Amino acid sequence: MKSNYLKVLFLILPLQSITNLSFAKTWGLGAVIGDPTGLSTNYFINDNRTIHTTLAYDLNSDNDLRLTSHYTLRVNNLNFEKLNLGWFYGMGAQISLENHDHNNHHHDHKDVEFGPSGTIGLFHEFTKTPLEFFLKGNLTVNVISHTNADLDGMLGLHYNF
């Protein structure tokens, strides 16, 4: 009887490994445009959990460079007839290197801001190509250097591999 349990165990373990290997996406690399604009990566922990990171430059306010990373949960349940649409949400943090030169008066005042950040967005994965199109919004509450809130909106594209 014990040998039957061992046989079943030896059959199940390799099958479990094969099913884990069937998820081929590990990385998504691309860009975002909006507020801010820059580079974007998405590391797939599994098919519904990722670490989404952007390194982007804010062209609208104080000429700041932002590094933002979120642990996100992805849900693929917004599928319409021919549109594979899903949504994601998550928490993380943002660090900003800001250059406060208001109205080009050359009174450079540089700050480093840091704070927790939340994200929510929509994504579409194409079926015949490894591309993902997404729209996301981030809300960051800076707690170091200055206490303020920052709302960002971005449109992006990733090549998933």
VENZILIN-V703518 format. One record per backbone hydrogen bond with DSSP energy under -0.5 kcal/mol. NH is the residue of the N-H (numbers start at 1). CO is the residue of the C=O. If there is no record, write none. Layout:
BEGIN
NH_CO, NH_CO
END
This chain:
BEGIN
5_1, 6_2, 7_3, 8_4, 9_5, 10_6, 11_7, 12_8, 13_9, 14_10, 15_11, 16_12, 17_13, 18_14, 19_15, 20_16, 21_17, 22_18, 23_20, 24_22, 28_42, 29_159, 30_40, 31_157, 32_38, 33_155, 35_153, 37_57, 38_32, 39_55, 40_30, 41_53, 42_28, 43_51, 44_26, 44_42, 45_43, 45_49, 46_49, 49_46, 50_72, 51_43, 52_50, 52_70, 53_41, 53_51, 54_68, 55_39, 56_54, 56_66, 57_37, 58_64, 59_57, 64_58, 65_97, 66_56, 67_95, 68_54, 68_66, 69_93, 70_52, 71_91, 72_50, 72_70, 73_89, 74_48, 75_87, 78_85, 80_83, 84_82, 85_83, 86_123, 87_75, 88_121, 89_73, 90_119, 91_71, 92_117, 93_69, 94_115, 95_67, 96_113, 97_65, 98_96, 98_111, 99_62, 100_98, 100_109, 101_99, 104_101, 105_102, 108_106, 111_98, 113_96, 113_111, 114_144, 115_94, 116_141, 117_92, 118_139, 119_90, 120_137, 121_88, 122_135, 123_86, 124_133, 125_84, 126_124, 126_131, 131_129, 132_158, 133_124, 134_156, 135_122, 136_154, 137_120, 138_152, 139_118, 140_150, 141_116, 142_140, 142_148, 143_114, 144_114, 146_144, 148_142, 148_146, 150_140, 152_138, 153_35, 154_136, 155_33, 156_134, 157_31, 158_132, 159_29, 160_130, 160_158, 161_27
END
